[in-house]
């Protein structure tokens, strides 16, 4: 077992090393430039389309299972999770305040990546034998790059179906069980069983129920967390200018050791900022396009414009709230890390309440992440073995929840984190090779929908 752990530790340091971070950032930058900064310039259009897509889909009912809004919420259900609370805190703890700056950079170029992923997911999706629209990297590799690249799609599906059990299931269940035990005294096994029942009730309803639950839960939990975070920032308002100064200063200069903080070189700020940013918003991993492929839309670019909002909401908004709350509290030098650091920052501003807010938020975030990643795992296993494999996969998925709640997950986390990075490799290769398709579809869309005031957002 020790040899296996050492193997995955070495592999993890390679796949999450400088080469991977450069690949992810480089691909995002390449796509952003190829799109001529469109994801940044058309952010407002994306928000209009998201709400327009929620209301006006009658003419597109036959083209997908869930609305564009629900597709975004399903993708967000998987990305808005422990990374937004624990991941940001870990990045700041290991890389200093400057890590938040590099998380922002990752998100800005990641918007182009997420846009491209969703465009390709809708463009090259298929309808399975149960009538569901299925797509994602494995399908746009197979249908976009042709038979000679089929092995690359299979590689992605294998990595994704296994990694999902770690990053999207057992690790999340463990986070919920731990935080509820610490704050409310609920035994781990009780949380595990209740969580299993809730997850089972949703998953047995398929993608439509996942979309409906995500569409209801994700906006509520995100808005509630944002309100709480803004209250904390309001209380720490006098420290915010200094906090922002630290973010920009330490993004390019070494962070000195202070209190329980060991100090960090600029490389550490970049490494942990980029790695935690990717872990949080998943741009480039290839997971989110699986959800967007089920959207009720006939235009790939429309869904791409909605999809890119996921990265903006997840990192630029939610992660920023967490990061600035931690830095403005001054507790980033306390020696605490992960969810405990975020909890301490909120509790300092809101004594007797803040830690419970984080406990509840983390629980709901993790629950919806389990649902979102269940869909990703299902679609990957379906690609490999057909629809007959979905039900057995769901059963194993549901049973893994209580196991994750009570077991020590250091090794599982290591394996899942490693496979998560390895998911990205086939996806990034496909994004670069299929980028001409993305650029062409984007040009055609904006040319087709342009009037004297600019592009329209009509759903017709």
N, C-alpha and C positions, 0 to 999 in steps of 0.2 A: 504493500500500500504506500509505503514511504517513497519507493521508487516511482510509482505512478504519480504521486503528488509532486515530486521533483520534476518529472517530465512535463506535467501540465504547467507548473510554475515557470519553467524555462520557456515553454511554448508561449505562455501568456505574455512574458516579457518581450517576446519577439513580435507577436501579432498586435500588441498594443504599444509597440515601440515607435520610434521616430518615423519609420517607413510607412506604417499604417496611418499615422496622424497626418503625414504629408499627403498620402494618397487621398484621404477623405477630404481634407481642406483643398487640395489641388483639384480634385474632381469638381468640388463645389464651385471653386473660383473659375475653372474652365467653363462650366455650365452657365454661371452668372454672366461671364463676359460674352459667351456665345449667344445668350438671350438678351444681350445689351442692357443689363441691369433691370430688365423687365420685372422680376419678382419684387424688387424694391419700389419701382415706379408705379406698379399696379396693385399695391397692397390694399388700397381703398376699394378697388374693383373686386378683389377677392372677398372682402367682407360683404359687399353688396350682393355678390353671387351666392354667398353662403346663405343669407337670409332669403334671397329670391328663390334659391333652390329648395329651401324648406317649405315655401308656400306654394310654388308653381311647378308641380311635377305631373299634373294630370296627363299631359301629352307624352310623358315618357315612362308611364307605368310599366310598360313591357320591356324596358331596357335594363332593369336591375332590381335588386331586392330591397335596398334601403335608400333613403333620400341622400342627396349630397351632404346635407347637414349631419345626418346620422352617420354617414361614412366618416366624416371628419371627427365626430364625437367618438366613434369606435376606435379610430386611430389615436385620438387624444387619450382615450381611456387606457390605452397601453403605454403611451409615452408619459402622461402626467401621473407620476407615481413616486416611488421612494427616491428616485433621482432628483426630484424637485425639492425634497426636504433633506434627505440624508446625503445625496450625491453632491449637492451644492456645498453643504457644510464640509464634507470630506475634501472637496477641491480647495476650499479656502483654508482648511486646516493644514493641508499638505503643500499647497502652492502659494499661500498668502492671498491677500486681497486682489492682487493682479490676476489671479485665475479667473475672476469674474469677467474681466475684460476679454480674455481669450474665449470664454464661453459665449460672449456676445458675438465675437468674430465667427465662431463656428456656426452660430445660428444664422447670421446674415448670409453667408455663402450656402448654408444648409437649406435655405429657402429655395434656392435654385435647384438643389439636389432633390428636395421633396416634390417640387413642381414637376420635375422630369420623371421621377418615379411614378407619380400618379398618371401623368400623360401616357406613359408607356403601358401602365397597368390596364387602363381603359382601352387603349388602342389595340392591344394584343390579347385581351381576355377571351375566355371561351365560355360556353354554356355546358355544364356537366350533365350527366344522365338524369339527375334529379331536377334539372331546370334552373339551377343556380348559376349565376355568373361568377366565374373563378378567374383569378389573375394574380399577378405579382411577378417578382424577378424570374421565377422558374418558367412562367408562361411567356414573358416577353423575351427571354433568352431563346426558348424553343421556337416561338413563332416569329420573332424578329430577326434572330441571327441564323436560324436554319438548323437542320439536323446535325451538322458537324459540331455544333455547340451544345447539343442536348445534354452532354455530360456535365456541363457547367451548371445548367439548371437543376440537374439531379443533385449535384454537390450542394447547391444552396438549400434545397429542400431537406436533405439529410441533416445538415447543420442546424437548420431552423427548427425541425421537428424535435430534435434532441435538446437544443439550447432552450427552447420554450419551457421545458420542465424546470429549468433552473431559474433563469432570469424572470420568467413570466408566471411561475407557479409556486414552487417550494420556497424560494427566497422571499416572495411577497407574503405568503402565508406565515412564514417565520417572523417577518417584520410586524405584521398585525398582532400575532400572538404575544410577541415580546413586549410591544408597547402597551397592549391592554393589560398584561400581567403587572407591569411596572406601575402603571397609573391607576388601574382599577382593581387590581388583585384577582383578575379572572384567570383561572388555571389554563395553561397552554392547550391541554386536550379539549377543554370545553370550547375555546375559540376555534380550534381546528375542526371540530364536529359541526359547529354552527356555520362556519365558513364553507365547509363541504356541502351542506344542505343548500345554502344560498347559491353557490356556484352551480350546483347540479340543477336547481330549479330554473336557472337562466339558460344554461347550455343546452338542456334538453329541448328548448324551443328553437334552437338553430340561430342562423345569422340574423333573422328578422327580430328575434327577441333580444339578442345581444345589442343590435342597433337601437332598439326601443329603450332598453335599460340605460345604455350609454348616453343616448340622446337626452334622457331625463336626469341622470345622476351627474354626468361630467360638468355641464354648465353650472349646476347648483353648487357642487363641491368647489369648483374653480373660483366662482364668484365669492363664496363664503371665505375661502382661504385668502383671496385677494383683499377683501374687506378687512379681515383680521390683520393681514400684513401691513396694509396701509395705516391702520390704527397704530400699530407698533412703530412704523416709520414716522407717523405724526408725533408720537410721544418722544421719539428720538430726533425730531426735526433739527434741533440745533447741532447735531452731530453728522447730519447728512452731507454737508459740503466737505467736511473732513474725510468722511467715508469715501466719497467719490474721488477725492484727491488721492487717497490711498490706492484705489482701484487703478487709476491711470498711472500713478507713479510706479507702483510695484509690478505693473505689466511689463516694464522695461528696465527696472533696476532690481538688484538683489534685496530681498526682505530680510532685515536683521532679526536675530533671535530676540524674543521678548516674552517674558512670563513663561507660560507653558508651550509657546510656539518656538519650534526649533530653528526657524529661519528657512528661507527658500531661495534658490537661484532662479534667474529668469526662466531657464529651461523648465524648472519644476512648475512654475506658474503656467507656462504654455502647455506642458504635458498634461497636467491634471485639469486645467481649464478646458482643453480640447476633448480629452478623454471623457470627463464627466458631462461635458456638453453633449457629446455624441450619445453617451449612455442615457441622458435625459430625453433628448428630442429624436433620437434614432435616425436622423437624416443620413442616408447612405447605407444603413444596415439592410434595407430592403424589406422591412417588416410592414410599415404603414401602407405601401401600395397594395398589399393583399386585401386590406379593408376597403380602400378606395375603388378596387376593381368591382365591388358589389354595388356601386352607386347607381342610382336611377338617372343616368345622364347618357346622352348619345355623343357628347362632344368631349374628347379627352382633355382639351385645353381648359374648358370650364372646370373640370374636376381638379386639374392641376392648380388652378388659381385658388380653389378652395383648400386644397391639400397643403399648400405652402403656408397657410395660416397656422397650421399645427405647430410648426417650428417657431413661428413668431410668438404665439400664445404661450407655448411651453417654456421657452428659454428667455426671450426678450422681456416677457411680462412676469411669469410666475417665478422663474429662477432668479430674476433680478430682485423681486420682492424678498425672497429668502436670503439671498446674498447680502443685500443692503441692510436687512434687519440684523443679520449676524455681525457685519462689520461695524455698523453704527452703534451697536450695543457695547462694543469693545471686548466682547467675550471670545473673539477669535484667537486671542492670546492665552485663553484660560487652560488649554490643554485638552478640552473636550473635543469630540469629533462626531461626525455622523448626525443622526437624528437627535442625540442628546444635546449637541451644540445648538441646533435650531430650537429645540424645546427650551433650553436655558435662555436663549435670546428673547423668545416670546414671553417666557415667565418673568424675566426681569422687567419688561415693559408692562406686562399684565399679570401681576402677582396673584397666584391662586387660580388663574384661569388659563394663562398662556400655554402651560404644559399640556392641559387637557385639550385645548384647541389643536395642538400638533398631534396628539394621540388620535383624536377622532379623524382629522384630516388624513393622516398617514394610513389609517385603517381603510377609509373609503377609497383613497388613491390606490392602495394596494389591491383592494377587492376588484376595482374596475380594470386594473392592469391584468389580473388573472383572467378576466373575461376577454379582453382584447387579444391577449397572447394565446388564448385557447383557440380563437379563430385562426390565428397565424399557424399554429401547430396543426390544426385540422386540415387547412388548405395544403400545407406541405405534405402531410401524410397521404392526402387524397391524390396529389400529383404523383406520388411514388407508387401507391397501391390501389388507387381507385376509391370510389365512394363507399365501398363495403368496409373499408378500414376506418371510417369516421367514427362509428358508434363504439367500437372497441377502444379507440383512442380517447374518446370522451370519458369512457368509464375509468380508464387508467388515470386520466387527467384529474377527474373528480376525487379519486382515491388518493392521489398524490398530495392533495391539499392538507388533510390532517397530518400526514407523515411529515410534511414540510414544517408544520406548526410546532412539532415536538422534537425534531431531530437537530443535531448539530450540522450546520450546512457549509462549513468552511471548504470542504472538498467539492461539494456540488456547486457552490458559488464560483470556485476556481474554474471548473470544467465549463460551466455555463458562460462565464465571462470570456473564456478563450474561444468557445464556439461562436459566441456572439460576434466577435471580431472576424472570425473566419466566414461568417455569413456575408460580411460586407465585401469580401474580395470578389466573388462572382458577380455581385450586384454592381460594384464600381466598374468592373471590366465591361459589363453590358451597357451601363449608362454612357460610358465614353464611346463605345462602338455604335450605339444607337442614337447618339446625340444629334446627328443630322436629321433624323426623323423628328425629334423634339423641336429643333429649331425651325424646321419646315412647317410643322403643324401650328406652332406659335405664330409664325409670320402670316400664315393663311388665316388664322382665327382673327387676328387684329386687323388685317386688311379687310376681311369680310364684314367685320362688325364696327367699322369706322364710319362716323358721320361728321358733320361740321363741328360737333362739340367733343369729338373723340369717340372711343369705342362705346357701344351700347352694351347693356347687360341683359338684353332680352333672352328669354329661355327658348325662343322659337327660332 
